[in-house]
Amino acid sequence: MIQNKSLSPIWLKASVLGCLWASSEIVLGSFMHNLKVPFGSNFLTAIGIILLIAVSYSWKDKGLFWRAGLICALMKSISPSAVIFGPMIAIFSEALLLELAILIFRRNIFAYVIGGMLAMSWTFFHKISFYIIAYGFNLIDLYKELAVFAQKQLKMHFDSIWSPIFALWSVYLLMGIVAALIAVYIGKKVATKMVLPQTIDVNKYKNINSKTKPAQIKTSIVWLVFDFTAMVAVLILMNFTDWGYWFTAGCLVIIIWVFQYKSALRPLMKPKFWATFILITMFTSFLFSKFQSGQINIYTGLMTGLEMNFRAVLIIIGFSVIGKELTNPRIRNLFTRTSFQQLPLALEVAFETLPFVIANMPDFKDFFKRPVFVVQQIVSQADIWLEKVSFKQRKKENVIIITGNIGQGKTTLLINIVNFFRQHKIRVGGIVSPVVIENNQSIGYDLIDISTGNKIVLSRTTVSEKMINVGKFYFNEEGITCGKKALSLETLKEAELIVIDEIGFMELENQGWASSLNNILNNFDKPIIIVVRNYLVEKVTEHWALSNPLIIETDNSNIDEIIAKIIAFAKINYVNF
């Protein structure tokens, strides 16, 4: 984990948002790819648009989109797909286009719609450009001949052979508009707290940890230079020499790649690739020989098809191996000497958070039944994930935990500690919750504001007016309000020691004193004493990323020894008299 370094708030948010986007790309992308869902990549782009725009209603930082897009694009490197270079460029470009729209038109619905159209259009033009790069400009000639063939067969006439392209582009633009409007709807609901996030269970992470960590790949700058140079050299030969020269050189390069990179042949092992290979070759041979005049014949058409496919093989494998070499830590470390110096830290936070996010992704059945609701839940969890990564990044090292079982005197010990420090002129703030005994039976808890000494009913086991039922207790709303005020940043700003009695199941579910503890951990670097039941210590420590807290068991009755440990651990300077 990150040590002695900290991320700026905007890069911290970008790491969370990029992680949420990457989780959909990795999980849903693989799912849609396996099911051969039509327009699958467009649905993924739409989800990215929705996430960025919807979260921007709560996080209004300038430059958040492109940072999140950069992180998501780099995290795409752990995708099971063999060719990741193209999608990485597409993700970052979509984020840049959204950022550009916001920069020009400000934050409003019009800007979001324009941004959605631009981002979705990039998906469209990216596909076209990739095919042209992969197959060369012969692909354009092939498309023209195919359009002529279709018109003759259907006995129809198009005003332009590009009409189908513009029609398809219109579909993409419409998808961008719809995605932006859905994002606006979700963003407003989440920002006004009309959608409550579902509970996040970090324990789910353990089941998929090994599957989501990026594999350690042996990389080399020398091989990166060779891979790029070799691919470009063969492409140049294909434009200026006879087929015998470029075919020999290309085969040699591919053989080297196969020996150097075990996964280099993976793209060629797919039946879909060879079906496309044969189809393009046959169509090229047929169309070029049938509709072109001069010396064009079946042999020329066949060679053109083979050249297009060989170029595609070279590009696909080349992008795959170059993408692997770009994971070189030395290349990543170059960012530390530029304005992107926080990027490696943000990536580290995002990669550590990714398994938790994937583990808490909604069920696929829910996604197809209620897609908008599922995306709402993902967006609504952004603030919770931000709190979690904030804790992990800051690693609180001055927390003392008093622990024991029910009825073992945790609160009594805490009160004795508080009294000691107050007597020695240490300003103590926070709350204690002593048990209330009646007829030798526990009937609930009171709450004492340490700063003021005010005491109020917190909970009872019997129902009373205006009390909230949680389990076997009924909680007093005024008591909860009093506790939150006692734990507010304004109340505690002069305190030298903060105590909270206690942190339990409700706080682990982001209720009770959870928000107060979050604010204290995020804004203060003061020693904090919290009371936790012994069987919840590990969960509380993990939930708030507490680094090596001092654990005090209630079965240690030596108060002087306990006080000495707290003073040494928290480095408290007190007046001894």
BALUMLO-802321 format. One line per field, with one value per residue (C-alpha): residue in three letters; x, y, z; residue number from 1. Coordinates in steps of 0.5 Angstrom, whole numbers, padded with zeros to 4 digits. Example, Ala and Ser with C-alpha at 12.3 -4.5 7.8 and 13.67 -1.06 7.14 Angstrom:
residuo: [Ala, Ser]
X: [0025, 0027]
Y: [-0009, -0002]
Z: [0016, 0014]
num: [1, 2]
***
This chain:
residuo: [Met, Ile, Gln, Asn, Lys, Ser, Leu, Ser, Pro, Ile, Trp, Leu, Lys, Ala, Ser, Val, Leu, Gly, Cys, Leu, Trp, Ala, Ser, Ser, Glu, Ile, Val, Leu, Gly, Ser, Phe, Met, His, Asn, Leu, Lys, Val, Pro, Phe, Gly, Ser, Asn, Phe, Leu, Thr, Ala, Ile, Gly, Ile, Ile, Leu, Leu, Ile, Ala, Val, Ser, Tyr, Ser, Trp, Lys, Asp, Lys, Gly, Leu, Phe, Trp, Arg, Ala, Gly, Leu, Ile, Cys, Ala, Leu, Met, Lys, Ser, Ile, Ser, Pro, Ser, Ala, Val, Ile, Phe, Gly, Pro, Met, Ile, Ala, Ile, Phe, Ser, Glu, Ala, Leu, Leu, Leu, Glu, Leu, Ala, Ile, Leu, Ile, Phe, Arg, Arg, Asn, Ile, Phe, Ala, Tyr, Val, Ile, Gly, Gly, Met, Leu, Ala, Met, Ser, Trp, Thr, Phe, Phe, His, Lys, Ile, Ser, Phe, Tyr, Ile, Ile, Ala, Tyr, Gly, Phe, Asn, Leu, Ile, Asp, Leu, Tyr, Lys, Glu, Leu, Ala, Val, Phe, Ala, Gln, Lys, Gln, Leu, Lys, Met, His, Phe, Asp, Ser, Ile, Trp, Ser, Pro, Ile, Phe, Ala, Leu, Trp, Ser, Val, Tyr, Leu, Leu, Met, Gly, Ile, Val, Ala, Ala, Leu, Ile, Ala, Val, Tyr, Ile, Gly, Lys, Lys, Val, Ala, Thr, Lys, Met, Val, Leu, Pro, Gln, Thr, Ile, Asp, Val, Asn, Lys, Tyr, Lys, Asn, Ile, Asn, Ser, Lys, Thr, Lys, Pro, Ala, Gln, Ile, Lys, Thr, Ser, Ile, Val, Trp, Leu, Val, Phe, Asp, Phe, Thr, Ala, Met, Val, Ala, Val, Leu, Ile, Leu, Met, Asn, Phe, Thr, Asp, Trp, Gly, Tyr, Trp, Phe, Thr, Ala, Gly, Cys, Leu, Val, Ile, Ile, Ile, Trp, Val, Phe, Gln, Tyr, Lys, Ser, Ala, Leu, Arg, Pro, Leu, Met, Lys, Pro, Lys, Phe, Trp, Ala, Thr, Phe, Ile, Leu, Ile, Thr, Met, Phe, Thr, Ser, Phe, Leu, Phe, Ser, Lys, Phe, Gln, Ser, Gly, Gln, Ile, Asn, Ile, Tyr, Thr, Gly, Leu, Met, Thr, Gly, Leu, Glu, Met, Asn, Phe, Arg, Ala, Val, Leu, Ile, Ile, Ile, Gly, Phe, Ser, Val, Ile, Gly, Lys, Glu, Leu, Thr, Asn, Pro, Arg, Ile, Arg, Asn, Leu, Phe, Thr, Arg, Thr, Ser, Phe, Gln, Gln, Leu, Pro, Leu, Ala, Leu, Glu, Val, Ala, Phe, Glu, Thr, Leu, Pro, Phe, Val, Ile, Ala, Asn, Met, Pro, Asp, Phe, Lys, Asp, Phe, Phe, Lys, Arg, Pro, Val, Phe, Val, Val, Gln, Gln, Ile, Val, Ser, Gln, Ala, Asp, Ile, Trp, Leu, Glu, Lys, Val, Ser, Phe, Lys, Gln, Arg, Lys, Lys, Glu, Asn, Val, Ile, Ile, Ile, Thr, Gly, Asn, Ile, Gly, Gln, Gly, Lys, Thr, Thr, Leu, Leu, Ile, Asn, Ile, Val, Asn, Phe, Phe, Arg, Gln, His, Lys, Ile, Arg, Val, Gly, Gly, Ile, Val, Ser, Pro, Val, Val, Ile, Glu, Asn, Asn, Gln, Ser, Ile, Gly, Tyr, Asp, Leu, Ile, Asp, Ile, Ser, Thr, Gly, Asn, Lys, Ile, Val, Leu, Ser, Arg, Thr, Thr, Val, Ser, Glu, Lys, Met, Ile, Asn, Val, Gly, Lys, Phe, Tyr, Phe, Asn, Glu, Glu, Gly, Ile, Thr, Cys, Gly, Lys, Lys, Ala, Leu, Ser, Leu, Glu, Thr, Leu, Lys, Glu, Ala, Glu, Leu, Ile, Val, Ile, Asp, Glu, Ile, Gly, Phe, Met, Glu, Leu, Glu, Asn, Gln, Gly, Trp, Ala, Ser, Ser, Leu, Asn, Asn, Ile, Leu, Asn, Asn, Phe, Asp, Lys, Pro, Ile, Ile, Ile, Val, Val, Arg, Asn, Tyr, Leu, Val, Glu, Lys, Val, Thr, Glu, His, Trp, Ala, Leu, Ser, Asn, Pro, Leu, Ile, Ile, Glu, Thr, Asp, Asn, Ser, Asn, Ile, Asp, Glu, Ile, Ile, Ala, Lys, Ile, Ile, Ala, Phe, Ala, Lys, Ile, Asn, Tyr, Val, Asn, Phe]
X: [0000, 0002, 0007, 0009, 0005, -0002, -0006, -0010, -0017, -0018, -0014, -0017, -0024, -0021, -0018, -0025, -0029, -0024, -0025, -0032, -0032, -0026, -0030, -0036, -0031, -0028, -0034, -0040, -0035, -0033, -0040, -0043, -0037, -0038, -0046, -0044, -0049, -0050, -0047, -0044, -0038, -0043, -0047, -0040, -0039, -0046, -0045, -0038, -0042, -0047, -0042, -0038, -0044, -0048, -0042, -0041, -0047, -0044, -0037, -0036, -0028, -0025, -0021, -0024, -0027, -0020, -0017, -0022, -0021, -0014, -0014, -0020, -0016, -0009, -0013, -0016, -0009, -0012, -0018, -0018, -0018, -0012, -0012, -0013, -0009, -0015, -0020, -0015, -0015, -0022, -0024, -0019, -0021, -0029, -0027, -0023, -0029, -0034, -0029, -0028, -0036, -0036, -0030, -0034, -0041, -0041, -0044, -0051, -0056, -0054, -0047, -0048, -0052, -0046, -0041, -0045, -0046, -0038, -0036, -0041, -0039, -0032, -0033, -0036, -0030, -0025, -0028, -0028, -0021, -0018, -0021, -0017, -0011, -0012, -0014, -0011, -0015, -0016, -0022, -0025, -0025, -0028, -0034, -0035, -0035, -0040, -0044, -0045, -0046, -0052, -0055, -0055, -0057, -0063, -0064, -0064, -0060, -0057, -0056, -0049, -0046, -0044, -0051, -0051, -0045, -0049, -0055, -0051, -0047, -0054, -0056, -0049, -0051, -0058, -0055, -0050, -0056, -0060, -0054, -0053, -0061, -0061, -0054, -0058, -0064, -0059, -0054, -0060, -0063, -0057, -0054, -0061, -0060, -0067, -0063, -0060, -0054, -0054, -0049, -0042, -0039, -0032, -0031, -0034, -0027, -0023, -0027, -0024, -0018, -0013, -0017, -0017, -0010, -0006, -0001, 0007, 0009, 0017, 0018, 0024, 0025, 0029, 0023, 0018, 0023, 0024, 0016, 0014, 0020, 0019, 0011, 0012, 0018, 0013, 0008, 0012, 0015, 0007, 0007, 0013, 0015, 0013, 0009, 0015, 0019, 0014, 0011, 0018, 0019, 0012, 0013, 0019, 0017, 0011, 0015, 0019, 0013, 0011, 0017, 0018, 0010, 0006, 0000, 0002, -0002, -0008, -0012, -0011, -0014, -0021, -0026, -0029, -0022, -0021, -0028, -0027, -0021, -0024, -0030, -0026, -0021, -0027, -0031, -0025, -0023, -0031, -0032, -0026, -0026, -0033, -0034, -0027, -0024, -0017, -0013, -0016, -0018, -0019, -0012, -0011, -0017, -0015, -0008, -0011, -0015, -0009, -0005, -0011, -0012, -0004, -0004, -0009, -0006, 0001, -0003, -0007, -0001, 0003, -0002, -0002, 0005, 0006, 0001, 0004, 0011, 0007, 0006, 0014, 0015, 0020, 0015, 0010, 0015, 0016, 0010, 0013, 0017, 0011, 0005, 0002, 0006, 0000, -0002, 0002, -0001, -0008, -0007, -0005, -0011, -0015, -0012, -0013, -0020, -0022, -0023, -0028, -0032, -0032, -0035, -0040, -0042, -0050, -0052, -0053, -0060, -0062, -0058, -0062, -0068, -0067, -0061, -0062, -0064, -0057, -0053, -0056, -0054, -0047, -0047, -0049, -0044, -0038, -0038, -0038, -0032, -0028, -0029, -0026, -0020, -0019, -0018, -0013, -0009, -0008, -0007, -0009, -0004, -0006, -0013, -0013, -0019, -0022, -0025, -0028, -0034, -0041, -0041, -0034, -0033, -0031, -0035, -0033, -0025, -0026, -0029, -0024, -0019, -0023, -0023, -0015, -0014, -0019, -0015, -0009, -0011, -0012, -0018, -0022, -0028, -0033, -0038, -0039, -0045, -0046, -0051, -0057, -0059, -0066, -0068, -0061, -0063, -0060, -0066, -0061, -0056, -0055, -0051, -0046, -0043, -0036, -0034, -0041, -0042, -0049, -0053, -0059, -0063, -0060, -0064, -0068, -0071, -0078, -0082, -0083, -0086, -0081, -0076, -0073, -0073, -0066, -0066, -0068, -0067, -0071, -0067, -0068, -0068, -0065, -0060, -0057, -0057, -0054, -0048, -0047, -0047, -0041, -0038, -0038, -0032, -0034, -0035, -0028, -0023, -0020, -0020, -0013, -0016, -0023, -0027, -0033, -0037, -0038, -0037, -0041, -0045, -0049, -0043, -0040, -0047, -0045, -0050, -0050, -0044, -0040, -0041, -0038, -0032, -0031, -0031, -0026, -0021, -0021, -0020, -0016, -0010, -0011, -0011, -0018, -0020, -0026, -0030, -0031, -0033, -0028, -0031, -0032, -0024, -0022, -0028, -0027, -0020, -0021, -0027, -0023, -0016, -0013, -0006, -0003, -0008, -0007, -0011, -0013, -0017, -0022, -0019, -0013, -0015, -0008, -0011, -0004, -0001, -0006, -0005, 0002, 0001, -0004, 0001, 0007, 0003, -0001, 0005, 0001, 0004, 0000, 0001, 0003, 0002]
Y: [0000, 0007, 0010, 0017, 0019, 0022, 0023, 0030, 0030, 0030, 0024, 0020, 0021, 0020, 0013, 0011, 0013, 0010, 0004, 0004, 0005, -0001, -0006, -0005, -0006, -0012, -0016, -0014, -0013, -0021, -0023, -0019, -0021, -0029, -0028, -0024, -0019, -0014, -0007, -0009, -0004, 0001, -0001, -0001, 0006, 0008, 0006, 0010, 0016, 0015, 0014, 0020, 0025, 0022, 0022, 0029, 0032, 0030, 0031, 0038, 0038, 0040, 0035, 0029, 0026, 0025, 0023, 0018, 0016, 0015, 0011, 0006, 0006, 0003, -0001, -0005, -0008, -0013, -0015, -0022, -0020, -0021, -0014, -0008, -0003, 0000, 0000, 0003, 0009, 0009, 0010, 0015, 0019, 0018, 0021, 0027, 0029, 0029, 0033, 0038, 0039, 0041, 0046, 0049, 0049, 0049, 0044, 0043, 0038, 0041, 0040, 0033, 0031, 0034, 0030, 0024, 0024, 0026, 0020, 0015, 0018, 0016, 0009, 0009, 0013, 0009, 0002, 0005, 0007, 0001, -0003, 0001, 0001, -0007, -0008, -0002, 0003, -0003, -0004, 0002, 0000, -0007, -0003, 0001, -0005, -0009, -0003, -0003, -0011, -0010, -0004, -0009, -0015, -0011, -0007, -0001, 0006, 0010, 0017, 0016, 0009, 0012, 0013, 0006, 0009, 0016, 0012, 0008, 0014, 0017, 0011, 0012, 0019, 0017, 0012, 0018, 0022, 0017, 0015, 0023, 0024, 0017, 0020, 0027, 0023, 0018, 0024, 0028, 0023, 0021, 0028, 0029, 0022, 0020, 0013, 0010, 0005, -0002, -0005, -0006, -0012, -0012, -0020, -0022, -0019, -0026, -0030, -0026, -0023, -0028, -0027, -0019, -0018, -0016, -0021, -0019, -0019, -0020, -0013, -0010, -0003, -0007, -0011, -0005, -0002, -0008, -0010, -0003, -0002, -0009, -0008, -0001, -0004, -0009, -0004, 0000, -0006, -0008, -0001, -0001, -0008, -0014, -0019, -0024, -0019, -0017, -0024, -0026, -0021, -0021, -0028, -0028, -0022, -0026, -0032, -0028, -0026, -0033, -0035, -0029, -0028, -0034, -0031, -0028, -0033, -0033, -0028, -0033, -0039, -0036, -0039, -0032, -0029, -0035, -0034, -0027, -0028, -0033, -0029, -0022, -0026, -0029, -0023, -0019, -0024, -0024, -0017, -0014, -0019, -0018, -0011, -0008, -0007, -0007, -0012, -0014, -0021, -0027, -0028, -0020, -0020, -0026, -0023, -0017, -0021, -0024, -0018, -0015, -0021, -0021, -0014, -0015, -0021, -0017, -0011, -0015, -0019, -0013, -0009, -0015, -0015, -0008, -0007, -0012, -0008, -0002, -0005, -0004, -0001, 0004, 0007, 0008, 0011, 0016, 0019, 0021, 0026, 0030, 0033, 0026, 0025, 0022, 0017, 0011, 0013, 0013, 0007, 0003, 0005, 0004, -0003, -0005, -0003, -0006, -0013, -0010, -0007, -0013, -0017, -0012, -0011, -0013, -0019, -0020, -0022, -0015, -0012, -0014, -0014, -0007, -0004, 0004, 0002, -0002, 0003, 0008, 0003, 0003, 0011, 0012, 0008, 0012, 0017, 0010, 0008, 0015, 0014, 0007, 0009, 0015, 0011, 0006, 0012, 0016, 0010, 0012, 0010, 0014, 0010, 0006, 0000, -0002, -0008, -0014, -0018, -0015, -0013, -0014, -0006, -0003, 0003, 0004, 0003, 0008, 0013, 0012, 0014, 0020, 0022, 0021, 0025, 0031, 0031, 0032, 0038, 0034, 0037, 0031, 0031, 0025, 0021, 0015, 0011, 0008, 0002, 0004, -0002, -0002, -0008, -0011, -0011, -0007, -0003, 0001, 0006, 0014, 0018, 0023, 0029, 0029, 0036, 0039, 0034, 0034, 0027, 0024, 0018, 0014, 0008, 0003, -0004, -0002, 0002, 0010, 0016, 0018, 0013, 0009, 0001, -0002, -0010, -0010, -0003, 0003, 0009, 0017, 0021, 0027, 0023, 0021, 0028, 0030, 0025, 0027, 0034, 0032, 0028, 0034, 0037, 0044, 0041, 0037, 0042, 0044, 0037, 0034, 0027, 0024, 0018, 0014, 0009, 0005, 0003, -0004, -0007, -0001, 0003, -0003, -0002, 0006, 0008, 0010, 0014, 0012, 0019, 0022, 0017, 0018, 0026, 0025, 0020, 0025, 0031, 0030, 0027, 0027, 0021, 0017, 0012, 0007, 0002, -0004, -0011, -0017, -0020, -0014, -0011, -0015, -0012, -0005, -0005, -0007, -0003, 0004, 0002, 0003, 0001, -0002, 0000, 0000, -0006, -0006, -0011, -0010, -0016, -0012, -0009, -0005, 0002, 0005, 0000, 0002, 0009, 0009, 0005, 0010, 0016, 0012, 0010, 0017, 0021, 0025, 0031, 0032, 0036, 0031, 0033]
Z: [0000, -0001, 0005, 0006, 0000, -0001, -0006, -0008, -0007, -0015, -0016, -0010, -0013, -0020, -0017, -0015, -0021, -0026, -0021, -0022, -0030, -0030, -0026, -0031, -0037, -0034, -0032, -0036, -0042, -0041, -0040, -0046, -0051, -0049, -0050, -0057, -0055, -0061, -0060, -0053, -0054, -0054, -0048, -0044, -0047, -0045, -0038, -0038, -0040, -0035, -0029, -0031, -0032, -0026, -0021, -0023, -0020, -0013, -0015, -0019, -0019, -0026, -0030, -0026, -0033, -0036, -0030, -0029, -0036, -0036, -0030, -0033, -0039, -0036, -0031, -0038, -0038, -0034, -0038, -0041, -0048, -0052, -0055, -0050, -0054, -0058, -0052, -0048, -0053, -0054, -0046, -0045, -0051, -0049, -0042, -0046, -0050, -0044, -0041, -0047, -0047, -0040, -0041, -0047, -0045, -0037, -0033, -0036, -0039, -0046, -0045, -0042, -0048, -0053, -0049, -0049, -0057, -0058, -0053, -0057, -0064, -0062, -0061, -0068, -0071, -0067, -0070, -0077, -0076, -0073, -0079, -0084, -0080, -0079, -0086, -0090, -0095, -0099, -0094, -0097, -0104, -0101, -0098, -0104, -0109, -0103, -0104, -0111, -0111, -0106, -0110, -0116, -0113, -0109, -0115, -0111, -0111, -0106, -0106, -0104, -0102, -0095, -0093, -0089, -0086, -0084, -0082, -0077, -0074, -0073, -0069, -0065, -0064, -0061, -0056, -0054, -0052, -0049, -0044, -0042, -0041, -0036, -0033, -0031, -0028, -0024, -0022, -0019, -0016, -0012, -0011, -0007, -0003, -0007, -0008, -0002, -0003, -0002, 0004, 0001, 0004, 0004, 0006, -0001, -0004, -0001, -0006, -0012, -0010, -0014, -0020, -0021, -0019, -0025, -0027, -0026, -0033, -0035, -0039, -0043, -0046, -0051, -0053, -0053, -0058, -0063, -0063, -0065, -0070, -0073, -0074, -0077, -0082, -0084, -0086, -0090, -0094, -0095, -0098, -0103, -0104, -0107, -0103, -0103, -0099, -0094, -0093, -0091, -0086, -0083, -0082, -0079, -0074, -0072, -0071, -0066, -0062, -0062, -0058, -0054, -0052, -0050, -0051, -0058, -0062, -0058, -0063, -0068, -0064, -0065, -0070, -0071, -0073, -0079, -0081, -0082, -0085, -0090, -0092, -0093, -0098, -0102, -0102, -0104, -0110, -0112, -0112, -0115, -0121, -0122, -0122, -0124, -0131, -0133, -0131, -0124, -0124, -0119, -0117, -0116, -0112, -0108, -0107, -0104, -0099, -0097, -0096, -0092, -0087, -0086, -0085, -0080, -0076, -0076, -0073, -0068, -0065, -0065, -0061, -0056, -0055, -0055, -0050, -0045, -0046, -0044, -0037, -0036, -0029, -0032, -0036, -0031, -0027, -0032, -0030, -0023, -0026, -0030, -0028, -0028, -0022, -0018, -0023, -0020, -0013, -0016, -0020, -0014, -0010, -0016, -0017, -0009, -0009, -0016, -0013, -0007, -0013, -0017, -0011, -0010, -0017, -0018, -0020, -0028, -0027, -0024, -0029, -0035, -0031, -0028, -0031, -0029, -0022, -0022, -0025, -0020, -0014, -0017, -0017, -0010, -0008, -0010, -0004, 0001, -0004, -0003, 0004, 0004, 0000, 0004, 0010, 0007, 0004, 0010, 0015, 0022, 0027, 0033, 0035, 0041, 0042, 0048, 0048, 0051, 0051, 0054, 0061, 0062, 0064, 0057, 0059, 0066, 0064, 0059, 0064, 0069, 0063, 0061, 0068, 0069, 0063, 0065, 0072, 0068, 0064, 0058, 0054, 0052, 0047, 0045, 0048, 0053, 0054, 0061, 0062, 0066, 0071, 0074, 0079, 0077, 0070, 0064, 0061, 0056, 0055, 0057, 0053, 0056, 0052, 0055, 0053, 0057, 0062, 0059, 0060, 0056, 0054, 0048, 0048, 0052, 0052, 0052, 0047, 0048, 0044, 0038, 0039, 0033, 0034, 0032, 0034, 0042, 0043, 0042, 0040, 0043, 0037, 0041, 0044, 0037, 0035, 0042, 0040, 0033, 0036, 0041, 0035, 0031, 0028, 0031, 0038, 0038, 0034, 0041, 0044, 0045, 0046, 0043, 0045, 0042, 0046, 0042, 0035, 0033, 0028, 0026, 0025, 0020, 0016, 0016, 0021, 0028, 0029, 0023, 0019, 0025, 0026, 0018, 0019, 0025, 0022, 0015, 0019, 0025, 0027, 0034, 0038, 0039, 0043, 0041, 0045, 0040, 0042, 0042, 0036, 0032, 0033, 0026, 0022, 0025, 0024, 0017, 0015, 0017, 0015, 0022, 0022, 0028, 0033, 0041, 0043, 0051, 0054, 0059, 0063, 0065, 0071, 0072, 0071, 0071, 0066, 0061, 0062, 0061, 0055, 0052, 0054, 0050, 0044, 0043, 0045, 0050, 0054, 0060, 0067, 0072, 0079]
num: [1, 2, 3, 4, 5, 6, 7, 8, 9, 10, 11, 12, 13, 14, 15, 16, 17, 18, 19, 20, 21, 22, 23, 24, 25, 26, 27, 28, 29, 30, 31, 32, 33, 34, 35, 36, 37, 38, 39, 40, 41, 42, 43, 44, 45, 46, 47, 48, 49, 50, 51, 52, 53, 54, 55, 56, 57, 58, 59, 60, 61, 62, 63, 64, 65, 66, 67, 68, 69, 70, 71, 72, 73, 74, 75, 76, 77, 78, 79, 80, 81, 82, 83, 84, 85, 86, 87, 88, 89, 90, 91, 92, 93, 94, 95, 96, 97, 98, 99, 100, 101, 102, 103, 104, 105, 106, 107, 108, 109, 110, 111, 112, 113, 114, 115, 116, 117, 118, 119, 120, 121, 122, 123, 124, 125, 126, 127, 128, 129, 130, 131, 132, 133, 134, 135, 136, 137, 138, 139, 140, 141, 142, 143, 144, 145, 146, 147, 148, 149, 150, 151, 152, 153, 154, 155, 156, 157, 158, 159, 160, 161, 162, 163, 164, 165, 166, 167, 168, 169, 170, 171, 172, 173, 174, 175, 176, 177, 178, 179, 180, 181, 182, 183, 184, 185, 186, 187, 188, 189, 190, 191, 192, 193, 194, 195, 196, 197, 198, 199, 200, 201, 202, 203, 204, 205, 206, 207, 208, 209, 210, 211, 212, 213, 214, 215, 216, 217, 218, 219, 220, 221, 222, 223, 224, 225, 226, 227, 228, 229, 230, 231, 232, 233, 234, 235, 236, 237, 238, 239, 240, 241, 242, 243, 244, 245, 246, 247, 248, 249, 250, 251, 252, 253, 254, 255, 256, 257, 258, 259, 260, 261, 262, 263, 264, 265, 266, 267, 268, 269, 270, 271, 272, 273, 274, 275, 276, 277, 278, 279, 280, 281, 282, 283, 284, 285, 286, 287, 288, 289, 290, 291, 292, 293, 294, 295, 296, 297, 298, 299, 300, 301, 302, 303, 304, 305, 306, 307, 308, 309, 310, 311, 312, 313, 314, 315, 316, 317, 318, 319, 320, 321, 322, 323, 324, 325, 326, 327, 328, 329, 330, 331, 332, 333, 334, 335, 336, 337, 338, 339, 340, 341, 342, 343, 344, 345, 346, 347, 348, 349, 350, 351, 352, 353, 354, 355, 356, 357, 358, 359, 360, 361, 362, 363, 364, 365, 366, 367, 368, 369, 370, 371, 372, 373, 374, 375, 376, 377, 378, 379, 380, 381, 382, 383, 384, 385, 386, 387, 388, 389, 390, 391, 392, 393, 394, 395, 396, 397, 398, 399, 400, 401, 402, 403, 404, 405, 406, 407, 408, 409, 410, 411, 412, 413, 414, 415, 416, 417, 418, 419, 420, 421, 422, 423, 424, 425, 426, 427, 428, 429, 430, 431, 432, 433, 434, 435, 436, 437, 438, 439, 440, 441, 442, 443, 444, 445, 446, 447, 448, 449, 450, 451, 452, 453, 454, 455, 456, 457, 458, 459, 460, 461, 462, 463, 464, 465, 466, 467, 468, 469, 470, 471, 472, 473, 474, 475, 476, 477, 478, 479, 480, 481, 482, 483, 484, 485, 486, 487, 488, 489, 490, 491, 492, 493, 494, 495, 496, 497, 498, 499, 500, 501, 502, 503, 504, 505, 506, 507, 508, 509, 510, 511, 512, 513, 514, 515, 516, 517, 518, 519, 520, 521, 522, 523, 524, 525, 526, 527, 528, 529, 530, 531, 532, 533, 534, 535, 536, 537, 538, 539, 540, 541, 542, 543, 544, 545, 546, 547, 548, 549, 550, 551, 552, 553, 554, 555, 556, 557, 558, 559, 560, 561, 562, 563, 564, 565, 566, 567, 568, 569, 570, 571, 572, 573, 574, 575, 576, 577]
***
